[in-house]
Amino acid sequence: MELESAIEKLDTYFKRLKKGKAQKIKPDHVKKVLGKLEAKERHLRAELAETEKPDKKRRLKRKLELVREQKDRAHWLRDKISGK
């Protein structure tokens, strides 16, 4: 699952939550998206450590920031549907 796919999936879950259809969102599905985001974060960190080009470093840092924001959204959603 690419980063865009994970974000789209989260957006779909948030739309369901807003419409009052949170029961259709399974905690395991959110957990799977979180796993994909964590894998993407590890990959981006490794790529950032290897690169020397300043422009590429900036792009990778922006992507890392986006991944972290999406992870925060996914954690919030997981807690919300789990009743925590």
Rosetta blueprint (number, residue, H / E / L):
1 M L
2 E L
3 L H
4 E H
5 S H
6 A H
7 I H
8 E H
9 K H
10 L H
11 D H
12 T H
13 Y H
14 F H
15 K H
16 R H
17 L H
18 K H
19 K L
20 G L
21 K L
22 A H
23 Q H
24 K H
25 I L
26 K L
27 P H
28 D H
29 H H
30 V H
31 K H
32 K H
33 V H
34 L H
35 G H
36 K H
37 L H
38 E H
39 A H
40 K H
41 E H
42 R H
43 H H
44 L H
45 R H
46 A H
47 E H
48 L H
49 A H
50 E H
51 T L
52 E L
53 K L
54 P H
55 D H
56 K H
57 K H
58 R H
59 R H
60 L H
61 K H
62 R H
63 K H
64 L H
65 E H
66 L H
67 V H
68 R H
69 E H
70 Q H
71 K H
72 D H
73 R H
74 A H
75 H H
76 W H
77 L H
78 R H
79 D H
80 K H
81 I H
82 S H
83 G L
84 K L
